[in-house]
Amino acid sequence: MKRSACRLALAAVLAMSVGAQAETIEVRMLNRGEHGSMAYEPDYVALKPGDWLKFVAANQSHNAASIDGMVPERYAGFKGRINEEIEVRFDQPGFYGIKCSPHYGMGMVMVVRVGEVSMPESFRGFDAPPRARKRFDEIFARNGLSQ
């Protein structure tokens, strides 16, 4: 009985230490950012599994939502409400495409990389609206993710 109690205590300590190492990075949702109008800042973030993104509506009428088809397999996705500040934890390694639902067609997108993974071709070649595609390509080029 004592041995299982020790194992539980050790598991609890390890879980707390892993949680303490997780980071939260703030992403601002803006009408105009460093790389143009309708932008997330930053628009590219590299995380460790378990890290969090905190999406802050610095300007009105924005949200953050995962893009179906631009997330790792079996990822359930998320969708914040307009003007909602949300925190999203990224546990699963892979690449994630994020959009502002009302401004997706205007190119309001970002890229999240979780872990030391290679970008799948399906992510790079995803069929996005033209302005979103252009913004994705710019993000890839600025961050050494181009082919």
Residue frames relative to the residue before (quaternion, step in Angstrom):
aa qw qx qy qz dx dy dz
M 1.0000 0.0000 0.0000 0.0000 0.00 0.00 0.00
K 0.6490 0.5302 -0.3201 0.4419 3.59 0.96 -0.85
R 0.6299 0.5527 -0.3352 0.4305 3.57 1.01 -0.83
S 0.6733 0.4775 -0.3070 0.4737 3.64 0.92 -0.83
A 0.6136 0.5316 -0.3534 0.4647 3.61 1.07 -0.62
C 0.6399 0.5160 -0.3196 0.4713 3.59 1.02 -0.78
R 0.6431 0.5200 -0.3203 0.4620 3.57 1.00 -0.84
L 0.6434 0.5139 -0.3207 0.4682 3.59 0.98 -0.81
A 0.6524 0.5094 -0.3129 0.4658 3.58 0.94 -0.85
L 0.6526 0.5055 -0.3089 0.4724 3.58 0.96 -0.88
A 0.6426 0.5188 -0.3197 0.4645 3.60 0.95 -0.83
A 0.6491 0.5135 -0.3157 0.4640 3.59 0.98 -0.81
V 0.6496 0.5066 -0.3143 0.4719 3.60 0.95 -0.85
L 0.6604 0.4994 -0.3097 0.4675 3.58 0.92 -0.87
A 0.6452 0.5171 -0.3238 0.4599 3.60 0.93 -0.81
M 0.6621 0.4936 -0.3119 0.4698 3.59 0.96 -0.80
S 0.6682 0.4948 -0.3204 0.4539 3.60 0.94 -0.79
V 0.6250 0.5099 -0.3418 0.4822 3.60 1.05 -0.68
G 0.6627 0.5053 -0.3057 0.4605 3.60 0.90 -0.86
A 0.6484 0.5265 -0.3193 0.4477 3.57 1.04 -0.75
Q 0.6689 0.5073 -0.2991 0.4535 3.58 1.14 -0.55
A 0.5301 0.6343 -0.4129 0.3822 3.59 1.19 -0.35
E 0.2668 -0.7571 0.5786 0.1444 3.55 -1.10 0.75
T 0.2086 -0.7146 0.6443 0.1753 3.52 -1.34 0.37
I 0.1130 -0.7879 0.6049 0.0249 3.55 -0.74 1.10
E 0.3375 -0.7521 0.5369 0.1792 3.55 -0.88 0.99
V 0.0991 -0.7609 0.6408 0.0260 3.53 -1.00 0.98
R 0.2290 -0.7850 0.5639 0.1154 3.56 -0.69 1.10
M 0.2690 -0.7323 0.6072 0.1505 3.55 -1.06 0.87
L 0.0232 -0.8602 0.5011 -0.0911 3.55 -0.38 1.33
N 0.5019 -0.6034 0.5209 0.3357 3.55 -1.28 0.43
R 0.7791 0.0167 0.0040 0.6267 3.58 1.13 -0.70
G 0.0402 -0.8011 0.5969 -0.0195 3.51 -0.91 1.03
E 0.7873 -0.3301 0.2485 0.4576 3.52 -1.34 -0.18
H 0.7854 0.3156 -0.1570 0.5088 3.60 1.04 -0.74
G 0.7928 -0.2866 0.1384 0.5197 3.59 1.14 0.54
S 0.7015 -0.4603 0.3394 0.4253 3.51 -1.34 -0.17
M 0.8239 0.1734 -0.1769 0.5097 3.53 -1.33 0.47
A 0.3453 0.7662 -0.4500 0.3020 3.54 0.38 1.28
Y 0.3283 -0.6492 0.6414 0.2438 3.46 -1.39 0.44
E 0.0507 -0.7861 0.6147 0.0394 3.55 -1.07 0.71
P 0.4590 -0.3256 -0.7933 0.2324 1.49 -1.06 2.30
D 0.4235 -0.7062 0.5068 0.2550 3.56 -1.26 0.43
Y 0.7285 0.2303 -0.2089 0.6104 3.57 1.36 0.16
V 0.0349 0.7900 -0.6094 0.0580 3.55 -0.87 0.98
A 0.1786 -0.7462 0.6327 0.1048 3.56 -1.01 0.90
L 0.0818 -0.8207 0.5652 -0.0158 3.56 -0.67 1.16
K 0.3985 -0.6154 0.6026 0.3152 3.48 -1.40 0.14
P 0.5942 -0.5464 0.4157 0.4190 3.62 -1.05 0.52
G 0.7460 0.3508 -0.2938 0.4838 3.55 -0.90 1.01
D 0.5509 0.6034 -0.4013 0.4139 3.61 1.24 -0.24
W 0.3464 -0.7326 0.5630 0.1624 3.51 -1.34 0.46
L 0.1803 -0.7024 0.6670 0.1710 3.52 -1.33 0.45
K 0.1714 -0.7480 0.6343 0.0937 3.53 -1.06 0.86
F 0.1864 -0.7916 0.5776 0.0705 3.56 -0.50 1.24
V 0.0872 -0.8090 0.5811 -0.0171 3.55 -0.65 1.21
A 0.3332 -0.7352 0.5570 0.1954 3.59 -0.80 1.03
A 0.1402 -0.8122 0.5644 0.0456 3.57 0.07 1.33
N 0.7381 0.1592 -0.1214 0.6443 3.57 1.27 -0.50
Q 0.5883 -0.6118 0.4116 0.3320 3.58 -1.19 0.53
S 0.8029 0.3660 -0.2627 0.3904 3.53 -1.44 0.32
H 0.5971 0.5462 -0.3806 0.4475 3.60 1.12 0.55
N 0.0403 -0.7541 0.6516 0.0723 3.51 -1.37 0.31
A 0.3161 -0.6957 0.5955 0.2480 3.55 -1.33 -0.11
A 0.0952 0.7826 -0.6063 0.1043 3.55 -0.94 0.98
S 0.4686 -0.6414 0.5187 0.3161 3.56 -1.08 0.68
I 0.3869 -0.7102 0.5449 0.2213 3.55 -1.19 0.63
D 0.4289 -0.6899 0.5200 0.2639 3.59 -0.65 1.10
G 0.7709 0.3021 -0.2497 0.5021 3.58 -0.84 0.98
M 0.7353 0.3286 -0.2130 0.5532 3.58 1.28 -0.22
V 0.5857 0.5095 -0.3874 0.4973 3.54 1.04 0.88
P 0.6238 -0.5316 0.3918 0.4181 3.61 -1.16 0.35
E 0.6439 -0.5197 0.3949 0.3993 3.57 -1.21 0.52
R 0.8390 0.1946 -0.1856 0.4729 3.53 -1.16 0.78
Y 0.4676 0.6358 -0.4833 0.3788 3.62 1.17 0.30
A 0.4360 -0.7417 0.4543 0.2310 3.58 -0.70 1.10
G 0.4087 -0.7198 0.4689 0.3082 3.60 1.11 -0.55
F 0.1489 -0.7647 0.6179 0.1062 3.52 -1.37 0.11
K 0.0204 -0.7753 0.6308 0.0251 3.55 -1.27 0.41
G 0.2269 -0.7725 0.5837 0.1053 3.53 -0.62 1.20
R 0.5092 -0.6230 0.4932 0.3306 3.55 -1.25 0.39
I 0.6537 -0.4955 0.3917 0.4166 3.55 -1.26 0.40
N 0.8440 0.1216 -0.1610 0.4969 3.57 -1.02 1.01
E 0.5150 0.6536 -0.4147 0.3682 3.60 1.24 0.21
E 0.2975 -0.6975 0.6222 0.1944 3.53 -1.05 0.86
I 0.0480 0.8102 -0.5806 0.0645 3.58 -0.66 1.08
E 0.2393 -0.7219 0.6270 0.1689 3.53 -1.31 0.45
V 0.0901 -0.7935 0.6018 -0.0019 3.54 -0.89 1.04
R 0.2546 -0.7567 0.5858 0.1391 3.56 -0.88 0.99
F 0.1872 -0.7759 0.5976 0.0769 3.55 -0.99 0.93
D 0.0706 -0.8339 0.5472 -0.0154 3.56 -0.22 1.33
Q 0.7268 0.4524 -0.2303 0.4626 3.55 1.03 -0.83
P 0.4382 -0.6908 0.5012 0.2821 3.63 -0.73 0.99
G 0.4784 0.6497 -0.5056 0.3055 3.53 -1.17 0.69
F 0.5293 -0.5899 0.4969 0.3534 3.54 -1.35 -0.20
Y 0.1230 -0.7835 0.6085 0.0260 3.54 -1.10 0.86
G 0.2195 -0.7312 0.6316 0.1353 3.54 -0.99 0.92
I 0.1131 -0.7861 0.6074 0.0185 3.55 -0.90 1.03
K 0.0701 -0.7985 0.5977 0.0157 3.56 -1.06 0.81
C 0.3594 -0.6015 0.6448 0.3054 3.48 -1.43 0.18
S 0.4762 -0.7255 0.4115 0.2785 3.57 -0.45 1.20
P 0.7486 0.3880 -0.2708 0.4645 3.68 0.70 -0.87
H 0.7664 0.3586 -0.1903 0.4978 3.62 1.16 -0.43
Y 0.2771 0.7819 -0.5102 0.2271 3.60 1.22 0.40
G 0.6860 0.4902 -0.2777 0.4604 3.58 0.89 -0.94
M 0.6612 0.4727 -0.2963 0.5016 3.58 1.27 -0.37
G 0.6140 -0.6081 0.3255 0.3837 3.58 1.28 0.17
M 0.4438 0.6831 -0.4781 0.3284 3.61 1.15 0.37
V 0.2837 0.7425 -0.5343 0.2876 3.52 0.03 1.44
M 0.0621 -0.7680 0.6320 0.0827 3.52 -1.34 0.21
V 0.3284 -0.7224 0.5783 0.1897 3.54 -1.36 0.30
V 0.1021 -0.7625 0.6377 0.0394 3.53 -1.04 0.91
R 0.1132 -0.7638 0.6338 0.0454 3.55 -0.94 0.98
V 0.0937 -0.7942 0.5999 0.0229 3.56 -0.74 1.06
G 0.8295 0.1233 -0.1348 0.5278 3.56 -0.63 1.16
E 0.5939 -0.5477 0.4567 0.3724 3.52 -1.40 -0.01
V 0.2701 0.7698 -0.5176 0.2581 3.55 0.28 1.31
S 0.4359 -0.6563 0.5449 0.2869 3.54 -1.27 0.43
M 0.5112 -0.6441 0.4754 0.3128 3.53 -1.11 0.69
P 0.3759 -0.7252 0.5223 0.2450 3.61 -0.74 0.97
E 0.5981 -0.5789 0.4181 0.3637 3.56 -1.13 0.66
S 0.6109 0.5629 -0.3578 0.4266 3.60 1.04 -0.69
F 0.6294 0.5163 -0.3302 0.4777 3.59 1.13 -0.62
R 0.6803 0.5011 -0.2825 0.4542 3.56 0.84 -1.03
G 0.7717 0.3657 -0.1835 0.4870 3.60 0.97 -0.87
F 0.3094 0.7826 -0.4973 0.2110 3.60 1.25 0.22
D 0.4181 -0.7158 0.5118 0.2256 3.58 -0.98 0.90
A 0.0613 0.8001 -0.5865 0.1099 3.57 -0.12 1.34
P 0.6479 -0.4758 0.3897 0.4494 3.61 -1.22 0.26
P 0.6793 -0.5477 0.2932 0.3907 3.63 -1.01 0.74
R 0.7069 0.4410 -0.2922 0.4696 3.64 0.78 -0.87
A 0.6180 0.5132 -0.3405 0.4887 3.59 1.10 -0.62
R 0.6263 0.5361 -0.3298 0.4600 3.61 0.99 -0.84
K 0.6484 0.5152 -0.3110 0.4663 3.58 0.97 -0.92
R 0.6685 0.4909 -0.3030 0.4694 3.61 0.91 -0.88
F 0.6213 0.5239 -0.3472 0.4679 3.61 0.97 -0.77
D 0.6626 0.5073 -0.3112 0.4547 3.61 0.86 -0.94
E 0.6347 0.5173 -0.3242 0.4738 3.60 1.04 -0.74
I 0.6402 0.5146 -0.3174 0.4739 3.59 0.98 -0.85
F 0.6380 0.5236 -0.3241 0.4623 3.60 0.93 -0.90
A 0.6878 0.4921 -0.2892 0.4484 3.61 0.83 -1.00
R 0.6817 0.5029 -0.2952 0.4418 3.61 0.86 -0.91
N 0.7793 0.3544 -0.1574 0.4923 3.56 1.11 -0.68
G 0.5653 -0.6534 0.3616 0.3503 3.56 1.22 0.50
L 0.4896 0.6710 -0.4167 0.3693 3.57 1.15 0.60
S 0.4671 0.6674 -0.4550 0.3596 3.60 1.26 0.08
Q 0.6078 -0.5727 0.4020 0.3755 3.56 -1.19 0.48
